[in-house]
Amino acid sequence: MKRLKWILPALLFAAAFASAAEHRGQVIFNGFGIPGAMVTMSSGDQKIATVTDARGEYWFPNLADGPWNIRIEMQAFSSIQQDVIIGPESVAGNGN
């Protein structure tokens, strides 16, 4: 099974302007956005999922501040996951 090299430019980015923060990112493979990848954010018993759009971008508009786990899955590829902190002191970054 191939292993995707996921690039998530906004992996640790969260807006600091409201009590609920947003989280945006893009799933890329070989320089191209990957549409249809399942992106799941979970924290405690909360679980929110979305699918990447035609450019491989995803958006979670209202996440509670604190620790979250992000998991990205796509058929025929290995899944990847990472812990992130959502909130006003989050740092922008990317995952390789």
C-alpha positions in Angstrom: 0.0 0.0 0.0 1.3 3.4 -0.9 1.9 5.9 1.8 0.8 9.5 1.0 3.0 12.3 2.0 0.4 14.6 3.5 1.1 18.3 3.6 -1.2 20.2 5.9 -0.2 23.8 5.7 -2.6 24.8 8.4 -2.2 21.8 10.6 -1.5 23.8 13.7 -3.3 27.0 12.7 -6.4 28.2 14.4 -8.1 31.6 14.5 -7.7 33.4 17.7 -10.7 35.8 17.2 -13.5 33.8 18.9 -14.0 31.3 21.6 -14.6 28.6 19.0 -11.7 28.4 16.6 -11.5 27.4 12.9 -9.0 25.0 11.4 -8.2 24.9 7.7 -5.8 22.7 5.7 -5.0 21.1 2.4 -4.2 17.5 1.6 -1.5 17.3 -1.1 0.2 14.5 -2.9 3.0 15.1 -5.5 2.1 18.8 -5.5 -1.6 18.3 -6.3 -4.6 18.8 -4.0 -6.3 15.5 -3.2 -10.2 15.7 -3.5 -12.3 13.2 -1.6 -9.9 12.5 1.4 -11.8 12.0 4.7 -10.6 14.4 7.4 -11.7 13.6 11.0 -11.1 15.8 14.1 -11.7 14.2 17.5 -11.4 15.4 21.0 -12.7 13.3 23.9 -16.1 12.1 22.8 -16.5 14.8 20.1 -15.9 13.6 16.5 -16.3 15.9 13.4 -15.6 14.8 9.9 -15.5 16.4 6.4 -14.2 15.5 3.0 -11.7 17.6 1.0 -13.0 19.7 -1.9 -11.8 19.7 -5.5 -8.5 21.4 -4.5 -7.9 19.1 -1.5 -8.9 21.8 1.0 -10.9 21.2 4.2 -12.3 23.5 6.9 -13.7 23.0 10.4 -15.4 26.3 11.3 -16.1 25.9 15.1 -13.7 23.8 17.1 -13.4 24.1 20.9 -10.0 25.2 22.1 -7.8 22.4 23.4 -6.2 19.2 22.2 -7.5 17.5 19.1 -6.5 14.5 17.0 -6.6 14.9 13.2 -6.9 11.8 11.0 -6.7 11.8 7.2 -7.9 8.7 5.2 -8.1 8.0 1.5 -8.9 4.7 -0.2 -5.7 2.8 -1.4 -3.4 4.9 0.8 -2.3 4.6 4.4 -4.0 6.9 6.9 -2.1 9.5 8.9 -2.9 11.2 12.2 -1.4 13.8 14.4 -2.3 15.6 17.7 -2.8 19.3 17.4 -3.7 22.1 19.8 -6.5 24.4 18.7 -6.7 27.8 20.3 -5.4 31.3 20.4 -1.8 30.2 21.0 -1.7 27.7 18.2 1.3 27.9 15.8 0.9 27.7 12.0 2.8 24.8 10.6 2.8 21.9 8.1 3.1 18.2 8.4 5.2 16.0 6.1 
